[in-house]
């Protein structure tokens, strides 16, 4: 377990996909992350553009989540396999707390020090701390997809070339709103969530602009303890207590409806939360 400069890989902006490739083209995924280009005019290399990564034997990538806790997709074009270790998003907070106890000076200087991508912790240590993980080996011609707030690390078995980028689905927006960002380095990626809240959560936009975030983190265990009937009762109470201000009561009740949707959405994605990665091949590797 250590935190220092990692023997990494050569990365360069670019893509091996032909421009006319319309299926699984990492450079043109067509997800809502494209909104930061159309609405904000932002192109961030390796985030909403493709990046190539050339690895060698023992080159590693440290424990981290993606910038803004986005999804990511990685395709191994050629070469030796790539080994991945993955922590379920539901254990992301516990992993952060453990890492902070092992590197207190780093945590004091930057609460998001894991975004520096310099921390390696053995899976054996994770087991001792009751932090579950999965492991997968990615081979040439295979895709790996990481999910929001899913910490991952790994290494290469030899020379290889992979292509990767980030993407977003509507499910990601809550993760993005709650993502902890590094402020001690000037080159860290920051994406304004205003565009996404305005477009996909219009009922929350007014409060969001006032600095009020009414929805919890999707991996907040307290969310699963919320009783749907209690929420509906609160909704009825709000409506009854605001008969003189129907517009206000409708806006508040719509927020509660949204919270219920988030609760049901979180539960419906439970299986995905336990498998941070989808190994896109016919014979999927087992997780352990």
Secondary structure, 3 states (H helix, E strand, C coil): CEECCCCCCEEEECCCCCCCCCCCCCCCCCCHHHHHHHCCCCCCCCCCCCEEEEECCCCEEEEECCHHHCEEEEEEEEECCEEEEECCHHHHHHHHHHHHHHCHHHHHHCCCHHHHCCEECCHHHHHHCCCCCEEEEECCCCEEEECCCCCEEEEECCCEEEEEEEECCHHHHHHHHHCCCCCCCCCCCCCCCHHHHHHHCHHHHHHHHCCCCCCCCCCCHHHHCCCHHHHHHHHHHHHHHCCCCHHHHHHHHHHHHHHHHHHHHHHHCHHHHHCCEEECCCCCCCCC
